[in-house]
Amino acid sequence: MKKIVATLIFILPMLIAFVFTNSFLFSHMYVPTSSMVPTLSVGSHLVVFKSYYLFNDAERGDIVAFLPPDDPVLNADEKIKNAYLTKRIIALSGDVVEVNSGELFLNGEIQEEPYINEKSYQDFGPVTVPEGHLFFMGDNRNYSYDSTRWQDPFVSENNLRGKVLSHFMVKDLLKSPKDMLMVAIAFGVFFLIYFIINFLFMAALGALAQNSIFFKDVLDNINEISYLFLLLILGGIFYFKDSIGKVLW
């Protein structure tokens, strides 16, 4: 019993830190489709800052993670319904959007788009983005299911779940100092939160151990748990995260 309690107390700070970091600060996501090619390759890993839009306004050109709109095609697939989408913000509240002969027009002005894979074959609009809503498109224009195809082309700003700060293929990570720095910051924030929570747990347990033989034995058992065990648990959480949580579609 004491060993079970010790193991739970050992693991709990790490789980709390992981949930807090993943929910409010940095989240790792994965790109399984080609809708954002060439910017985001299939298999790319993303670092998403979940709280970015609590302190900043959405801007045209931001690549973001967001909850899917209410759309029959998206609703028909349970995997997509429970996923985050990733697209580029094209237009903000009040903007007039039109796609004509492959060219994107915002408020009547043609836009330069060096990031797209190819020009759209499909004309769209013009439409005006309502107050409090956004208009999204994928960079792979002809292979992206986005605002130009959804039943309702506009998504509420409340659906935003974070801004993509970094994207990389694992095999190329060492070639990109910027992406390495973002990954290091995300892990560093997680471990900082973990060590703070763990310190508080251990301080509380130490206080209890002064007046309880049971908690003293629990504390002794915690000290015997190998930190290799902690690393194995951490590795398991990050490896299986996309299987047990929301995945990016």
N, C-alpha and C positions, 0 to 999 in steps of 0.2 A: 504493500500500500504506500509506504513512504517513498519507494522508488518511482511508483507511478505518479505521485504528487510532484516529486522532484523533477521528473521528466516534463510534466505539463507546465510547471513553473519555468523550466528552462526554455521550452518552446514558445510559450505564450507571448513574451515580449517581441520575439521575432515575427510572429504572426500579426500582432497588432501593428508593428512598424511597417510590415509589408502591405497590409490593408490600407493603412493611412497614406503611405507613400503612393500606392497605386491608385487610390481613389481621389486624392486631392493634389498631388504634386506631379510625379513623373510616372508614366506608364509605358510599358513596352508593348508594341503591336506589330503585327505581321501582315504583309500584303500578298494575298493569294491570286489576284487577278491583274489584268493588263490595263485597267481603265485609266491609270495615271502614267502609263508609259509615254515618253521616255524619262520623265522626272523620277517616278518610282517604279523600279523594275519588279517583276514578279519574284517573290521571295525576299523582298527588301524587309529589313527590320526598321521600325520607327521608334524614336523617343518623342513622346507626346507630353507637353506641359499641360496638365489637366486644369490648373487654376488660372491659366493665362488670361482668359476673357472675363475673369472677375475684376481684373485691374486694367484691362486694355480693351479698346473698341476693335471690332472686326474691321479688317481692311481688305480692299480688293487685292487679289493675288495670294492671300494667305492659304496655305494648305492645312486643312483642319480635319479633325475627327468629329463626327456628329451623329446623333441618332437619326435613323432613316425617317423620311416623311411617310404619311399615310397614303400608300400607293398599292393598288391591287396586285401588281406584279411582285413588289417587294413583300407584301403581306402573305403571298402564297407560299413563300419559302421560310420555314421556321428558322433556319440558320441565319438568314438575312435579317429577319425581324428582331433577332436577339443580338445583332452585331452592330458595330459602329461602321459607318461609311467614311471614306476619305476622298475628298475632292478639293478643287480649288475654288475659293470665293471669287466669283466673277463680278457680281453686282450687289450693291447695298440698297437699303430702303430709299425709295424715290428715284432710283436709276431706271432709265428706259433701255431695255436690252433687245438687240436684234441680231440674228445671224442671217446674212444674205450673201449668196454666191461664195460661201466659205469664209467670209470676213465677219469678224465680231464688231458690232457697233454698240457703244455705250453713249447714251444721251446724244445720239446723232453723229458721234465721232468714231472713225475707224481706229481699232486698237492694234498695236504691235504685240504679237504673241510668239516670242522666240522659243517658248517652252513646249509648244504643242507638237504632237507627232506628225499630224497632217491636218489640212483644212477640212472642215465639216462638209459632208455631202448634202446635208439637210438644212434647209432654211428654217428659221424660227422667228416668231414675233412679228412686229415689236410688242413687248409687254412692259408694264411698269411694276417694279418690285414694291409690294405694300409695306407700310410702316411696320418695323419690328421683324422684318423677314430678310432672307438672303437668297441669292441665286447662285447655283453651283454648276460647274462643268468639270469633266475629266480632261486631262491633257491629251489623252488618246481619243480624240473627238468622235470618231466613228465606231468606237468600241467601248463607249462609256454610257451606262444607263444613268442619266442625270436629269437636271432641271429641264432640259430640252425634250425629255421623253416622259417624265413623271406626269401622272394625272393632274396633280397640283404642282406647278414648277417651283413654288416658293416654300422655303423651310424657315420655321421660326428661329430667331436668334437664341431662344431658350434651349434649342436642340444642340447647340455647340457643346462639345465635351473636351476640347483642347486643341492647341496648335502644335503642328508637327515641327519640332526644332531640329531634328536630325533624321536622316535616312541613309541606310547603308546595307550592303551585302556583307555578311560575316567574313567571307574570304577576302574582302577588300578593306576591312576596318583599319588594319594597320597602315594602310596607305593614306588615310585621311585623319590628320591631327585634330581637325574640328570635330569630327564624329567621335573620335576616341575621347576627346575632352568632355563631350556631352554625356557619353556613356559613363565616364568616370564620375562626373558630377551627380548623375542619377544614382549610381551605386553609393557614392559618398554620402548623399543625403539620406538614403535608406539606412546605411550603417550608423550614421550619427543619431538618427531617431531611435534605432534599435538600442544603441549603447545608453542613451538617456533613459529609455523605458526600462532597460535591464537594470541600470543603476538604481532606479526607484524601486523596482521589485526586490532587488537584493537588500536594499536598505530597510524596506518594510519587513522582509523575511528575517533579517538580522535582529530587528527589534522584537519580533515575535519569538525568536529563538532564545532570547535572554530569559523568558519566563515559561518556556514550553520545551520539554524534552523532544516531543514529536517534531516541532519545527526545527529544532537543533539538528535532529537526525536527517530531516529533509534537506537542510542546508548542506550538511556533510555529503549527502548523496549527489546534490547538484555539483559540488566541487569535484566529484569523481567522474562526471559525464565528460566525455572527450569532445573537444571543439571540432574534431573531425566529424562527429555526429551532426553538429550544427551546420557545417559546410555541406554535408550530404542532403540535409533537409532543404537548405537554401537552393541547392542545385536542382532538387526535385521540384520545388515550387516554380522556379523560373522555366524549367524544361516543360512542365505540364500545364503552365498557366494558360496557354491558348486552347488547351483541351477542356479545362475546367471553368474557364471564365469567358468573357466576351471576346470574340475574335474580330479582326478587321476584315471587312469584305470590300 
